[in-house]
Amino acid sequence: MIISAIAAVSDNGIIGRDSDLPWHLPDDMQFFQRTTRGHHIITGRKNYETIPAKYRPLKDRVNIVVTRNKNYTAEGAIVVHSLKAGLELAKRADEVEVFIIGGGQIYAEAMTNVLIDKLYITEVHATVEGDTHFPDIDKNNWKETLREFHSSDERHEISFSFVVLERLS
């Protein structure tokens, strides 16, 4: 099973501000939907709760929510109490590629423990204020397999690039 992380990250490493995205990039949202649809996704509780209620759980995906709260429930999602348990659940379901979708603590745990095989990063070409960071990526450990630049336009005030990185053996 491929363990992937998917995130939009500003030039200064920000992924969130006040429990929200600090930008509005419709094509990035479509990229996220297209890439994760049909797969298991793993998210921390705080990140899950930032998804507007009308969109929870994210459709056409198996939603796995990680929380330490043993009494937490999330209708339509599977609640687990560790990232490891979420990954094991996806593996037992014969998932081909599982996606870690945030937030900052879950990304940090996965990167620190070298669990990620593949990164789908939307590089947001701006320096923004925020309170949630993506872990630093040591480019020496990754091979870039895709880069697709998108200029700012009437729908996207900030330019961005879709980048896929695969861990080197």
Steps between C-alpha positions, in 0.01 A plus 500: 500500500629845409477750785458849362452845645318776315518867598509854369805675645605865470857605423555550875353159595155615615203266446240665723386809686229506766379149403459595135702525180667839457415505126224408256625283214210317330730298271690375806172383654418317176850345498446381858157354414626327184812359669337364817163384363450127542770468766530488878589839646644555847456827685541630850187596692569874496557497125187289447292750697618786276325335206155662474238266652310471170810342342582259785584225450670570168302305243635214292776432752540298817550771763722404795524749786787476750435625853617422851145560626359150563142636498524688170258405223477622142192386312595331175869484590714243679661625820839361603733601779835503321641562156638146506148360558368702206773371272440140615128537430570618143750220446253234623249639249754438221531871427748567221578858607393667823509879537591693811316831461598689816527677722837616613545250785411200283733616221781552752454154651495333159806690374700460823438125499585474127163350413433698183585346162356775281421870539238689302587861576330805359772760530319827565734770366450752779618578849197502729423537868379187675513281807534152351813385315588207277818318609818591313567280199863397449508502119803266508264219609246552222477477122269745326280310253254774406496880496213695348501881534178704510506877466277723705180590316147626562424192715840468671660808654822306566703290257570142603658175383385142537806296598530127561802366688590136552727387781839375385583146614 
